[in-house]
């Protein structure tokens, strides 16, 4: 099993267990914040199922209808996850919070909530640590925000964001339950639910922004683009490299199109030989590059 799948499976199992505990606590105590947290965990569980499905679909080989493969399935389902977090998680939490403020009621047996929230925090922390460890391994020397912006595999940082939002939501729920049950401010349980919804809405918006570019067709990281240009320019028969166009067709598939002006003295055989050498050199230096098309400006476009 890949490291991405291990992180997602760990989060899936954790959220499935936590959601049952939260709904049980919400039923016993009548806490709106706990109900919002239960909805949050159910949405997260469903999201992880969708991510696993997307990873599985992305492994399907190219076919006649999808000649470049199905790698973008990961991007599509990651975007769907962001929409679900916003629409279901945030929407239901905010709605439940408003209902609690308009019609507040006493929280029964608040200790049940504290025990469930503590248990959930332990499980979420373990899942968060696994996601953080994997993300830190992948980011290398980049900063955390830079690594998110440059990442072409949204599955790991999406789980990291989800778990971070979940841990923050647990703390908000604990404060809301305490203020409502111990201090008598019943309406603050609803405020906590709304705050949880706003956390989810913010998380979903950020995730949607980060995955949108990949879904539309984002270029490879600039160091790869520059490296491809440098490699292509080193051959004697290449007069100038004009455009280097790249696109991620999936986390592990880069499509490259290069526009090259060959020397006027280059023969067709020399041009073809040079293109083959460029193709091999680029794929050796950057294994994620799977397909390369070279437009030879001196003659008819050739492709590899």
C-alpha positions as CSV (number, residue, x, y, z in Angstrom):
1,X,0.0,0.0,0.0
2,X,1.4,3.5,-0.9
3,X,2.1,6.0,1.8
4,X,-0.7,8.2,0.6
5,X,-3.2,5.4,1.0
6,X,-1.9,4.5,4.4
7,X,-2.5,8.1,5.6
8,X,-6.0,8.1,4.1
9,X,-7.0,4.7,5.5
10,X,-5.8,5.7,9.0
11,X,-7.9,8.8,8.9
12,X,-10.9,6.9,7.5
13,X,-10.8,4.3,10.4
14,X,-10.3,7.0,13.0
15,X,-13.1,9.2,11.7
16,X,-15.6,6.3,11.4
17,X,-15.0,5.4,15.1
18,X,-15.1,9.0,16.2
19,X,-18.3,9.8,14.4
20,X,-20.2,7.0,16.2
21,X,-18.9,8.3,19.5
22,X,-19.8,11.9,18.8
23,X,-23.4,11.1,17.7
24,X,-23.9,9.0,20.7
25,X,-22.7,11.8,23.0
26,X,-24.9,14.3,21.1
27,X,-27.9,12.1,21.5
28,X,-27.3,11.7,25.3
29,X,-26.4,15.3,26.0
30,X,-28.4,17.3,23.4
31,X,-25.3,19.4,22.5
32,X,-25.5,21.2,19.2
33,X,-21.7,21.5,19.1
34,X,-21.3,17.7,19.5
35,X,-23.9,17.1,16.8
36,X,-21.9,19.4,14.5
37,X,-18.7,17.5,15.4
38,X,-20.5,14.2,14.5
39,X,-21.5,15.6,11.1
40,X,-18.0,16.8,10.7
41,X,-16.6,13.3,11.3
42,X,-19.1,11.7,9.0
43,X,-18.2,14.1,6.2
44,X,-14.5,13.5,6.7
45,X,-15.2,9.7,6.6
46,X,-17.0,10.1,3.3
47,X,-14.3,12.3,2.0
48,X,-11.6,9.7,2.7
49,X,-13.7,7.1,0.9
50,X,-13.8,9.4,-2.2
51,X,-10.1,10.0,-2.0
52,X,-9.4,6.3,-2.0
53,X,-11.7,5.9,-4.9
54,X,-9.9,8.7,-6.8
55,X,-6.5,7.1,-6.2
56,X,-7.8,3.8,-7.4
57,X,-9.3,5.3,-10.6
58,X,-6.1,7.2,-11.3
59,X,-4.3,3.9,-11.6
60,X,-6.4,2.8,-14.6
61,X,-4.2,2.5,-17.7
62,X,-4.7,4.8,-20.8
63,X,-7.4,3.8,-23.2
64,X,-8.9,5.0,-26.4
65,X,-11.1,7.6,-24.7
66,X,-8.4,8.7,-22.2
67,X,-5.1,8.4,-24.1
68,X,-3.2,10.1,-21.3
69,X,-4.6,8.0,-18.6
70,X,-6.9,8.8,-15.7
71,X,-4.5,10.5,-13.3
72,X,-6.7,13.6,-13.0
73,X,-9.3,11.5,-11.2
74,X,-7.3,12.4,-8.0
75,X,-7.7,16.1,-8.7
76,X,-11.4,15.8,-9.4
77,X,-12.3,13.9,-6.3
78,X,-10.1,16.1,-4.2
79,X,-12.1,19.1,-5.5
80,X,-15.4,17.2,-4.7
81,X,-14.1,16.7,-1.2
82,X,-13.5,20.4,-0.7
83,X,-17.1,21.1,-1.9
84,X,-18.5,18.5,0.4
85,X,-16.7,19.9,3.4
86,X,-18.1,23.4,2.6
87,X,-21.6,22.3,1.7
88,X,-22.3,19.6,4.1
89,X,-19.9,20.0,7.0
90,X,-20.0,23.8,7.2
91,X,-23.6,24.2,6.2
92,X,-25.1,21.7,8.7
93,X,-22.9,23.0,11.5
94,X,-23.9,26.6,11.0
95,X,-27.6,25.7,10.6
96,X,-27.5,23.6,13.8
97,X,-25.7,26.4,15.7
98,X,-28.3,29.0,14.6
99,X,-31.1,26.7,15.7
100,X,-29.5,26.2,19.1
101,X,-29.1,30.0,19.6
102,X,-32.8,30.6,18.7
103,X,-34.0,27.7,20.8
104,X,-31.4,27.0,23.5
105,X,-31.7,23.9,25.7
106,X,-29.7,22.5,28.6
107,X,-26.9,20.1,28.0
108,X,-27.4,16.9,29.9
109,X,-24.5,14.8,31.3
110,X,-21.7,17.1,29.9
111,X,-19.1,14.7,31.2
112,X,-20.0,12.4,28.4
113,X,-19.1,15.1,25.9
114,X,-15.8,15.7,27.6
115,X,-14.9,12.0,27.5
116,X,-15.8,11.7,23.8
117,X,-14.0,14.9,22.9
118,X,-10.9,13.7,24.7
119,X,-11.0,10.3,23.0
120,X,-11.5,12.0,19.6
121,X,-8.6,14.4,20.2
122,X,-6.3,11.4,20.9
123,X,-7.4,9.6,17.7
124,X,-7.3,12.7,15.5
125,X,-3.9,13.6,16.9
126,X,-2.5,10.2,15.8
127,X,-4.0,10.5,12.3
128,X,-2.7,14.1,12.1
129,X,0.8,13.0,13.0
130,X,0.8,10.4,10.3
131,X,-0.3,12.9,7.7
132,X,2.1,15.5,9.0
133,X,5.1,13.1,8.9
134,X,4.3,12.1,5.3
135,X,3.8,15.7,4.3
136,X,7.1,16.7,5.9
137,X,8.9,13.9,4.1
138,X,7.5,15.1,0.8
139,X,8.1,18.8,1.2
140,X,11.9,18.4,1.5
141,X,13.6,21.8,2.0
142,X,10.5,23.8,1.0
143,X,8.5,25.8,3.5
144,X,5.1,24.4,4.5
145,X,3.0,26.9,2.6
146,X,5.3,26.7,-0.4
147,X,5.0,22.9,-0.3
148,X,1.2,23.1,-0.4
149,X,1.3,25.4,-3.3
150,X,3.8,23.4,-5.3
151,X,2.4,19.9,-4.4
152,X,0.9,18.0,-7.3
153,X,-0.6,15.3,-5.1
154,X,-3.4,16.9,-3.0
155,X,-4.3,13.7,-1.1
156,X,-1.8,14.0,1.7
157,X,-2.1,17.8,2.4
158,X,-5.9,17.5,2.1
159,X,-5.9,14.9,4.9
160,X,-3.5,17.1,6.9
161,X,-5.8,20.1,6.5
162,X,-8.9,18.0,7.4
163,X,-7.3,16.7,10.6
164,X,-6.1,20.1,11.6
165,X,-9.6,21.5,11.2
166,X,-10.9,18.5,13.1
167,X,-8.6,19.1,16.1
168,X,-9.5,22.8,16.1
169,X,-13.2,21.9,16.0
170,X,-12.8,19.6,19.0
171,X,-11.3,22.4,21.1
172,X,-14.1,24.8,20.0
173,X,-16.7,22.2,20.9
174,X,-15.1,21.6,24.3
175,X,-15.2,25.3,25.1
176,X,-18.8,25.6,23.9
177,X,-20.0,22.7,26.0
178,X,-18.2,24.0,29.1
179,X,-19.5,27.5,28.7
180,X,-23.1,26.2,28.2
181,X,-23.2,23.4,30.8
182,X,-21.0,24.9,33.6
183,X,-21.6,28.6,33.3
184,X,-25.2,28.5,32.1
185,X,-24.7,30.4,28.8
186,X,-26.8,27.9,26.8
187,X,-26.6,29.9,23.6
188,X,-22.8,29.5,23.5
189,X,-23.2,25.9,22.5
190,X,-24.8,27.2,19.3
191,X,-22.0,29.7,18.8
192,X,-19.5,26.9,19.1
193,X,-21.3,25.0,16.4
194,X,-21.3,28.1,14.1
195,X,-17.5,28.5,14.8
196,X,-16.9,24.9,13.8
197,X,-18.9,25.6,10.6
198,X,-16.7,28.6,9.8
199,X,-13.5,26.6,10.4
200,X,-14.8,24.0,7.9
201,X,-15.8,26.7,5.4
202,X,-12.4,28.3,5.6
203,X,-10.6,24.9,5.2
204,X,-12.8,23.9,2.3
205,X,-12.2,27.3,0.5
206,X,-8.4,26.9,0.8
207,X,-8.6,23.3,-0.4
208,X,-10.7,24.2,-3.4
209,X,-8.3,27.0,-4.4
210,X,-5.3,24.6,-4.2
211,X,-6.9,21.8,-6.2
212,X,-8.6,24.0,-8.8
213,X,-5.4,24.7,-10.7
214,X,-4.5,21.0,-10.8
215,X,-7.9,20.1,-12.1
216,X,-7.8,22.8,-14.8
217,X,-4.3,21.8,-15.9
218,X,-1.4,23.2,-13.9
219,X,2.2,23.3,-15.2
220,X,5.0,21.3,-13.6
221,X,7.1,23.1,-11.0
222,X,9.3,25.8,-12.4
223,X,12.6,24.0,-11.6
224,X,11.4,21.1,-13.8
225,X,10.4,23.5,-16.6
226,X,13.7,25.2,-16.5
227,X,15.6,21.9,-16.4
228,X,13.7,20.7,-19.5
229,X,14.7,23.9,-21.3
230,X,18.3,23.6,-20.2
231,X,18.5,20.0,-21.4
232,X,16.9,20.7,-24.7
233,X,19.3,23.6,-25.4
234,X,22.5,21.6,-25.0
235,X,22.4,19.9,-28.4
236,X,24.5,21.2,-31.3
237,X,21.6,21.0,-33.8
238,X,19.3,23.1,-31.6
239,X,19.4,26.7,-32.4
240,X,16.9,28.0,-29.9
241,X,14.2,26.5,-27.5
242,X,11.1,28.7,-27.7
243,X,8.2,27.3,-25.6
244,X,8.3,24.7,-23.0
245,X,4.7,23.8,-22.1
246,X,4.0,21.3,-19.4
247,X,0.9,20.0,-17.7
248,X,0.3,17.6,-14.8
249,X,-2.0,14.8,-16.0
250,X,-1.8,13.4,-12.5
251,X,0.5,13.4,-9.5
252,X,3.0,11.1,-11.3
253,X,2.4,12.1,-15.0
254,X,3.8,15.2,-16.7
255,X,3.0,16.0,-20.3
256,X,5.6,18.1,-22.1
257,X,5.4,20.0,-25.4
258,X,8.6,21.8,-26.6
259,X,8.9,24.2,-29.5
260,X,12.5,24.0,-30.9
261,X,14.2,26.0,-33.7
262,X,16.8,23.7,-35.2
263,X,19.9,24.9,-37.1
264,X,19.3,25.6,-40.8
265,X,22.0,23.1,-41.7
266,X,20.4,20.2,-39.7
267,X,19.2,17.4,-41.9
268,X,15.9,15.5,-41.2
269,X,17.9,12.5,-40.0
270,X,19.9,14.7,-37.6
271,X,16.7,16.4,-36.3
272,X,15.0,13.1,-35.7
273,X,18.1,11.8,-33.9
274,X,18.3,14.9,-31.7
275,X,14.7,14.7,-30.8
276,X,15.2,11.1,-29.6
277,X,18.2,12.1,-27.5
278,X,16.2,15.0,-26.0
279,X,13.4,12.7,-25.2
280,X,15.6,10.2,-23.4
281,X,17.6,12.8,-21.5
282,X,14.5,14.5,-20.2
283,X,12.8,11.3,-19.1
284,X,16.0,10.2,-17.4
285,X,16.4,13.4,-15.5
286,X,12.7,13.7,-14.6
287,X,10.9,10.3,-14.3
288,X,7.5,12.0,-13.9
289,X,7.7,13.1,-17.5
290,X,5.9,10.3,-19.4
291,X,5.1,11.9,-22.8
292,X,7.1,14.5,-24.8
293,X,6.1,16.2,-28.0
294,X,8.7,18.2,-29.9
295,X,7.6,20.8,-32.5
296,X,10.5,21.3,-34.9
297,X,10.1,24.8,-36.3
298,X,12.5,24.3,-39.2
299,X,10.6,21.3,-40.6
300,X,7.2,19.6,-40.1
301,X,6.4,19.0,-36.5
302,X,7.8,15.8,-35.2
303,X,6.7,14.0,-32.1
304,X,8.0,11.3,-29.8
